[in-house]
Amino acid sequence: MILVDLHVHSTCSDGTMRPADLPRRGAALGLSVLSLTDHDSTEGIADFLVSCRRHRIAGISGVELSAEFGGVLHILGYRFDPRDPDLEREFAELRVGRDVRNREICLRLQKLGLDVSIEEVEAEAHGDVVARPHIARVMVRKGRVPDMASAFVRYLAHDAPAYVSRYRLSPERCIGIIRKAGGVAVLAHPGQTTDDPEALRRILRELKDFGLWGLECMSSRHTPEQVFTYLRIAAEMGLYPTAGSDYHGDNRPSVSLGVAVSEDLTPWARLGVSL
C-alpha cells in the first residue's frame, strides 16, 4: 500500500495551505503522489511542482472545474499543460465569474443585516483567490455566526439565502479543454453528484462519450460501501479509478491529507508518475 492524494486545494482557491507547503506536509506524512487541484486556477502549480521535487514526492499538475449541471458535478483534470492558452483563457473567464459572485453574496448578506463587505473578504484572503470560505471567516470573526459550518448552512450553501450561482462550463467543455491541453479528466466525488448507482452510470456514459478518463473512487467523502460500488462501476465502464481526500486545510479540518491505496490502483505512467 502507498499513500497518495490526487485532490488537494491551496490558498490559490479555497484551501489554507500555500502550494509550496503542501508537498512538505505530504512528505512528513509519507505520501508518494500528490496533485494540486485548485478550483479554476493553475496559479499555484509551478511552486507546487518545484516543492514536490524538493521533497521527493511525485507531483501532478491538476485542477478542479465545477460543471453546469442540475446538481453538483465536478471534473478533475490531471497532467495537462498549465500554460495552454485556451485553458488559461477559460480559467480567466471563470475567475471573473467568481468575482462577480463574491460581490453579489456580500450584497445579499448586507441586505440580510450582516455587515460583510467585499473589501473585508478580500483582505481576509491576503491576496489569494477569494472564495466562500473567506466570506465565512469574516462572518465568524465578526461574531455573526459561531463557526464556518454555520455560515454555510445558514447563509452560503446551495439554497441558503445568500447563495449565488456562478458562471460554469458545460461538462463537455470541461473535459474538452483538459484533453486539448494534453490532460485526462476524472469525475470527482461521485457521491455528491448522485447517490443512485444507476443514475451515476447514465451520467458516466455521457461523460465518457465526451472523453472522461477516470472516476474518483476513493475519497474522504465516501463510505466503504460507496468505494466498493464506485470501483465496480469504474471497472464495468472502462474508467480508471483515482483517489483523493479533497483536502482544504483548516477550512475543512475533519479531512486529512492522504489516501491509502494499492500501488496498482491506476496507471500512474499516464499521469506522468513513476513509482
FENZIQUI-V127771 format. One record per residue. N is the residue number from 0. NEAR is the number of other ideal C-beta (glycine too) atoms within 10 Angstrom. Layout:
n->N near->NEAR
n->N near->NEAR
This chain:
n->0 near->8
n->1 near->18
n->2 near->17
n->3 near->30
n->4 near->27
n->5 near->29
n->6 near->29
n->7 near->30
n->8 near->29
n->9 near->28
n->10 near->24
n->11 near->22
n->12 near->24
n->13 near->22
n->14 near->28
n->15 near->18
n->16 near->20
n->17 near->17
n->18 near->24
n->19 near->18
n->20 near->16
n->21 near->31
n->22 near->26
n->23 near->16
n->24 near->17
n->25 near->25
n->26 near->17
n->27 near->10
n->28 near->13
n->29 near->11
n->30 near->23
n->31 near->19
n->32 near->25
n->33 near->32
n->34 near->27
n->35 near->32
n->36 near->29
n->37 near->26
n->38 near->20
n->39 near->25
n->40 near->24
n->41 near->23
n->42 near->20
n->43 near->25
n->44 near->24
n->45 near->14
n->46 near->18
n->47 near->28
n->48 near->20
n->49 near->14
n->50 near->23
n->51 near->25
n->52 near->11
n->53 near->12
n->54 near->18
n->55 near->9
n->56 near->24
n->57 near->19
n->58 near->22
n->59 near->24
n->60 near->23
n->61 near->28
n->62 near->27
n->63 near->24
n->64 near->25
n->65 near->18
n->66 near->19
n->67 near->14
n->68 near->13
n->69 near->6
n->70 near->9
n->71 near->15
n->72 near->23
n->73 near->23
n->74 near->23
n->75 near->26
n->76 near->26
n->77 near->23
n->78 near->17
n->79 near->23
n->80 near->14
n->81 near->19
n->82 near->11
n->83 near->18
n->84 near->9
n->85 near->11
n->86 near->21
n->87 near->15
n->88 near->11
n->89 near->19
n->90 near->22
n->91 near->12
n->92 near->12
n->93 near->18
n->94 near->18
n->95 near->12
n->96 near->16
n->97 near->20
n->98 near->14
n->99 near->13
n->100 near->18
n->101 near->22
n->102 near->15
n->103 near->16
n->104 near->21
n->105 near->23
n->106 near->15
n->107 near->18
n->108 near->23
n->109 near->13
n->110 near->10
n->111 near->13
n->112 near->7
n->113 near->18
n->114 near->12
n->115 near->24
n->116 near->14
n->117 near->17
n->118 near->9
n->119 near->18
n->120 near->23
n->121 near->17
n->122 near->13
n->123 near->17
n->124 near->19
n->125 near->8
n->126 near->8
n->127 near->21
n->128 near->22
n->129 near->22
n->130 near->24
n->131 near->23
n->132 near->24
n->133 near->22
n->134 near->27
n->135 near->25
n->136 near->19
n->137 near->24
n->138 near->27
n->139 near->16
n->140 near->11
n->141 near->12
n->142 near->7
n->143 near->19
n->144 near->19
n->145 near->10
n->146 near->11
n->147 near->20
n->148 near->14
n->149 near->15
n->150 near->26
n->151 near->19
n->152 near->12
n->153 near->15
n->154 near->23
n->155 near->23
n->156 near->13
n->157 near->9
n->158 near->5
n->159 near->13
n->160 near->11
n->161 near->23
n->162 near->16
n->163 near->15
n->164 near->10
n->165 near->16
n->166 near->15
n->167 near->17
n->168 near->21
n->169 near->13
n->170 near->22
n->171 near->15
n->172 near->16
n->173 near->27
n->174 near->27
n->175 near->17
n->176 near->24
n->177 near->27
n->178 near->17
n->179 near->14
n->180 near->22
n->181 near->13
n->182 near->26
n->183 near->21
n->184 near->24
n->185 near->32
n->186 near->29
n->187 near->26
n->188 near->23
n->189 near->27
n->190 near->18
n->191 near->16
n->192 near->20
n->193 near->16
n->194 near->11
n->195 near->10
n->196 near->14
n->197 near->9
n->198 near->11
n->199 near->20
n->200 near->13
n->201 near->12
n->202 near->20
n->203 near->20
n->204 near->11
n->205 near->11
n->206 near->24
n->207 near->17
n->208 near->10
n->209 near->16
n->210 near->14
n->211 near->25
n->212 near->25
n->213 near->22
n->214 near->25
n->215 near->25
n->216 near->29
n->217 near->23
n->218 near->23
n->219 near->19
n->220 near->17
n->221 near->19
n->222 near->9
n->223 near->7
n->224 near->8
n->225 near->18
n->226 near->16
n->227 near->12
n->228 near->18
n->229 near->24
n->230 near->15
n->231 near->12
n->232 near->19
n->233 near->21
n->234 near->13
n->235 near->10
n->236 near->15
n->237 near->8
n->238 near->20
n->239 near->18
n->240 near->19
n->241 near->28
n->242 near->25
n->243 near->27
n->244 near->21
n->245 near->21
n->246 near->26
n->247 near->20
n->248 near->21
n->249 near->11
n->250 near->20
n->251 near->19
n->252 near->10
n->253 near->7
n->254 near->16
n->255 near->12
n->256 near->19
n->257 near->23
n->258 near->23
n->259 near->11
n->260 near->21
n->261 near->9
n->262 near->11
n->263 near->9
n->264 near->20
n->265 near->23
n->266 near->12
n->267 near->18
n->268 near->9
n->269 near->13
n->270 near->24
n->271 near->13
n->272 near->21
n->273 near->7
n->274 near->11
